[in-house]
Amino acid sequence: MTDYSEYIKKCEERLKDKFALIDDIAFKNQQKVLKAFQNNRIAVRHFSGTSGYGYGDEGRDCLGKIYADAFHAEAGIVSPHLLSGTHALSVALFGLLMPGDTLLCVSGMPYDTIRPVISGENIGSLKDYGVAFNCISLTEDGGFNFASISEALKSGSKVKVVYIQRSRGYELRDAFSCRQIGEVCAFVRSCGFDGCIFVDNCYGEFVEESEPTDCGADLIVGSLIKNAGGGIAPTGGYICGKDEYIQKIGRRLTAPSIGLEVGSYEGGYRYFYQGLFMAPHVAAQALKCSLLIGLAMTDLGYKNYPSVDKMPYDITRCIEFGNADDMIKFIREVQYASPVDSYVTCEPWDMPGYDDKIIMAAGTFVSGASIELSADGPVKPPYIAYFQGGLTYEHGKCALSAILDALKK
C-alpha cells in the first residue's frame, strides 16, 4: 500500500479550524451529559437488570430521565425493546396519531424504511388505520418551503403531528441544523399549529451544542446504535420530549393499562449509560472522519454533500461517484478496513425495507451500528455512497489510506 501519511497531514492542516470547533462542541456536550448523570444521582445499582414485569426498575426509569435531562426535555423513554430507529419512530407515531388525524412532513419524503409505516397498504400502517399523510417538498436549494407549509396548516386542517427529518436519508440534501429546525418550528407555531412538532433526530445527536428540543421541537426520536449510544449500547432507541406525549407513547410501547410502569431487561443497563456518557466524544470522532474522507474525495474529483467548506450537521456524508464501479469499490474498502469481518467482500442485495438493491459495509462490533465506520447506498444512478461513523478518528485515517489506494488504482 502507498504511504499517504504526508497527504493526510496536509488534509488535517486544512481542516484544523473545523476540528477545533468540533472539539469545543464535544466539550460542551460532555459537560451537559455529565451534569445529567450528576443531577439524577446515578449509582452502580442503576446498572443492574430486572426480570419479569420490571416493576420499580430504577435502571430503566433513570435512563429515561438522564436522556431527557441531557436533551433538555421533560421526559424520556430509553429502551432495548425499541429495536431500531425505525421502530422507535413507528412506536412514537402510533402513540400520537388516531384515525382521522393527519401527519404532515415538512422536510421532503421521509427515509425509505419509515415510508411503509406511514403509507403502506394492508400491512398495519398508519394509512391502514385511517391516518392521512401530507408531504411538503423542499425548495430547490434544499430549504423548507414555508409557503406550502402555511397552506397545509390552514385553519380547519386535521394536522396532529408535524414531522421533520433532520438527516438526509438517501436524499441529496444537507442535514438540517438546529437553527433551521428552530426557524421552521417557530413558523409552524406562527401558523396557529398547537399539536406535536416531531423530529427524527437520527445521526444528529451531539453534532451541535443544541438539540431540536432546545429549538422548539416537542419530541425527538433516535437510535442507540447511532450517535446517542456512543458505540457501546448494544441495541435500543430513545424518545424524548414533552411529558404528555411521552405518556401517550408509553401506552403504545406496552399497553394502555400499564404504560411505562413495566419493562424489564435482565442483561443490565451499564452499556446504555456508558454509551450516553461516551456519545459526545464518539460523535466528534465521527465528524472528523467525515470531514477527512470528504476532503480526500473532493481532491479526487467526487462531489460531496455537505461540501467540505461547511460544518456538517449530522455524521453522514454523501459522496457522488457517478458510476457503480467506484461506488462499490469505495464501500468494499470501508469493509476491508473494518475490525470485524474485514475479509468479507460486500455485494448488493435486496435489503428489507428498501426499494433498490443496497450495498452495505458494516464491519462493526454492534451489528449494523452506523456510529461505527460504515458506508452504504442504493446501487442506482447517480451512484452515491453514504459514509458515516468512526469510533476513533485514527480508524478513519487507516480507512482513508486503503480507500485512496483502491480508487487511484
PAKOL-539182 format. One record per residue (C-alpha): residue in one letter; y, z, x. Coordinates in steps of 0.25 Angstrom, whole numbers, plus 5000, padded with zeros to 4 digits. Each point is the difference from the previous one (the first is absolute). Example, Ala and Ser with C-alpha at 12.3 -4.5 7.8 and 13.67 -1.06 7.14 Angstrom:
2
A498250315049
S501449985006
//
This chain:
409
M500050005000
T501449975005
D500950125004
Y501150014989
S500650135005
E501349955005
Y500249914988
I499750124991
K501050095008
K501149894998
C499750014985
E500150155000
E501449995007
R500449904989
L499550104989
K500550135006
D501250024990
K499049984988
F499050095007
A501050115002
L500449994985
I498550014996
D499950135009
D501250064993
I499449974986
A498750065004
F500650135005
K500850024987
N498849974991
Q499150095009
Q501150114997
K499949974985
V498450015000
L500050125009
K501050074990
A499149964988
F498850075007
Q500850135003
N500650004986
N498750004994
R499450115010
I498849915003
A498950085006
V498649985005
R499450034987
H500649884994
F499149915008
S498750054993
G499449924989
T499450044987
S498949954991
G499749994985
Y501350004991
G500950045012
Y500850104991
G501050075009
D499949915012
E501150045008
G499849895010
R500149894990
D501250064993
C500850035012
L499749865006
G500749944988
K501250105002
I500249965014
Y500049854998
A501050034988
D500950085010
A499949905011
F500449894990
H501150084993
A499249994987
E499850114989
A498449995001
G498949925005
I498549964999
V499349985013
S498549984999
P498849945007
H499649964986
L501149895000
L499249905007
S501049905005
G501549964998
T499649914988
H499250114993
A501250105002
L500949904994
S499149974989
V499850144996
A501550035000
L500349884991
F498950034990
G500650145000
L501449964996
L499849884991
M499549994986
P499749884990
G501249934997
D500850045012
T500549905010
L499850015016
L501249935006
C499849965015
V501349965007
S499549975014
G499349874997
M498549994997
P499250125005
Y498950005010
D498749934998
T499150124997
I501050064989
R500249874992
P498750014993
V500250154997
I501349964993
S499649874993
G498649975002
E499249964987
N498850084995
I499950095012
G500750124994
S501349965006
L501450054995
K500149874992
D498650034993
Y500650134995
G501349934995
V501050025011
A500949895002
F500449955014
N501349935004
C500349965015
I501349965005
S500049915012
L500850035012
T501249915004
E499949895010
D500450095011
G499050114996
G500950094993
F500050074986
N500449914989
F501050104993
A500449904989
S498549984996
I499850155001
S501150034991
E499549894990
A498650065000
L500650154997
K500949964988
S500050114990
G498849994990
S499049965011
K498850085002
V500050025015
K499450135003
V499849985015
V500849925010
Y499149975012
I500449975014
Q499149965012
R500650045013
S499249925009
R499849855000
G498549994996
Y499649855003
E501449954997
L501049945010
R501150104999
D500550125008
A499650144995
F501150074992
S500850115007
C500350134993
R501449964999
Q499649884992
I499150084991
G501150104998
E500949884995
V499049954990
C499750144995
A501550024998
F500149874993
V498850024991
R500650134995
S501449944998
C499349914990
G499650124992
F498650015004
D499550144999
G498549985003
C499250015013
I500449935012
F498749985008
V499949955014
D498749955007
N500350075014
C498849955008
Y500349965014
G501450064999
E499950155002
F500750065012
V500649875004
E501450054997
E500650134999
S500050004985
E499049964989
P500249944987
T500050134993
D501250035008
C500749884994
G499850004985
A498549984998
D499250094991
L498649975006
I499449955013
V498649975002
G499249965012
S498750015008
L499650105010
I499349895009
K501449945002
N501250085006
A499950134992
G498650035006
G500449995014
G498849935004
I499250134998
A499850014985
P498649944997
T500449954986
G500950034988
G501349974994
Y501350084995
I500949994988
C501350085002
G501250014991
K500650074987
D499150114995
E500049944986
Y499449875005
I499050075009
Q499450094989
K499849874991
I499349935012
G499250125003
R499450004986
R499649865002
L499450035014
T499150104994
A500050024985
P501150034990
S499550144997
I500050055015
G500949925008
L500350055014
E499250134998
V498749945006
G499549915011
S499250055012
Y499749945014
E499050085007
G500349935013
G501350075002
Y501449965001
R500450015015
Y500049855003
F500949984988
Y501050115005
Q499949965015
G500249854996
L501350034993
F500550085012
M499749885009
A500549904991
P501549995005
H499549985014
V498949904997
A500949924991
A501049995012
Q498949955008
A499649894990
L501549964999
K500049985015
C498749925000
S500649914989
L501349975008
L499349985013
I499049904994
G501149944992
L500849975012
A498949945007
M499649914989
T501549954998
D500049975015
L498849914997
G500749934989
Y499450064988
K500950054989
N500050154996
Y500350084988
P500850085002
S500749935012
V500050095012
D501550015000
K499950094988
M499450144999
P498750004991
Y500050074987
D498550015000
I498850005010
T499649864996
R500449875007
C499849864996
I499749895010
E500049864995
F499149915009
G500049874992
N498549975003
A498750074997
D499550005014
D501250085006
M500050104989
I498550025001
K500050015015
F501150114999
I499350084990
R498749995008
E500750055012
V500550124993
Q498650034996
Y499549985014
A501150105005
S499550114991
P499350135004
V499049984989
D499149874997
S500749935012
Y498849915001
V500249944986
T500549874997
C500849994987
E499749904990
P500849964987
W499350064987
D500250024985
M500550145001
P500050074986
G501450004993
Y500549885007
D500249854996
D499849945013
K499050025012
I500550115009
I499850025014
M500250145005
A500050075013
A499750154998
G499350065012
T500550144995
F499550145001
V500250024985
S499549874993
G501149914995
A501150095005
S501249915002
I500850115007
E499049975012
L500249875007
S499649894991
A500349864994
D499649924988
G500449894991
P499649894991
V499549885007
K501049904993
P501349935004
P500950035006
Y498950095007
I500750135001
A499450125007
Y500450144995
F500050095012
Q500250154999
G499750145006
G499750065013
L499650145002
T500649995014
Y501049915006
E499249985012
H498949944992
G500949904995
K500449965014
C498549995003
A499849914988
L501249915003
S499549965014
A498749954993
I500749934989
L500949935010
D498949965009
A499349944988
L501249934994
K500449945013
K498749945002
//
